[in-house]
Amino acid sequence: MSSPISTNSLKKLILKSDNPRQKIELLLRTLPYTIKEESKRRDMNIEVVKNLVNKLSMVQKLAVDIKQ
C-alpha cells in the first residue's frame, strides 16, 4: 500500500491547479463521505480517519480563504 499524500502537499496541489475552486468543491463533497465510510469499517484505522479529518479542515479553510 502506498503512503497517503500529506495535507501540506495536497494544499499545494490544489493551489497550483488550473481551477482550485473546482478541486475544493470536489473535496468538500467527497471527504466527508470517505470519513464516514472509513469510520464504518470493522478494522477502522484511527490514524487514517484523523488524516482525512485534517485534510477536510484544510480544504474548508481554503474554501473560506478563496471566497474572500
Backbone hydrogen bonds, N-H to C=O, Kabsch-Sander energy under -0.5 kcal/mol:
donor,donor_aa,acceptor,acceptor_aa,energy
10,L,6,S,-2.4
11,K,7,T,-2.2
12,K,8,N,-2.1
13,L,9,S,-2.3
14,I,10,L,-2.5
15,L,11,K,-2.5
16,K,12,K,-1.9
17,S,13,L,-1.1
17,S,14,I,-0.6
22,Q,19,N,-0.5
23,K,19,N,-1.6
24,I,20,P,-2.6
25,E,21,R,-2.5
26,L,22,Q,-2.2
27,L,23,K,-2.4
28,L,24,I,-2.5
29,R,25,E,-1.2
30,T,26,L,-2.3
31,L,27,L,-2.5
33,Y,29,R,-0.6
34,T,30,T,-2.6
35,I,31,L,-2.7
36,K,32,P,-2.3
37,E,33,Y,-2.7
38,E,34,T,-2.5
39,S,35,I,-2.2
40,K,36,K,-1.1
41,R,37,E,-0.7
41,R,38,E,-0.8
44,M,41,R,-1.2
46,I,44,M,-0.6
48,V,45,N,-0.5
49,V,45,N,-1.8
50,K,46,I,-2.6
51,N,47,E,-2.3
52,L,48,V,-2.3
53,V,49,V,-2.5
54,N,50,K,-2.4
55,K,51,N,-2.0
56,L,52,L,-2.4
57,S,53,V,-2.5
58,M,54,N,-2.2
59,V,55,K,-2.4
60,Q,56,L,-2.5
61,K,57,S,-2.1
62,L,58,M,-2.3
63,A,59,V,-2.4
64,V,60,Q,-1.7
65,D,61,K,-2.5
66,I,62,L,-2.9
67,K,63,A,-1.4
68,Q,64,V,-0.9
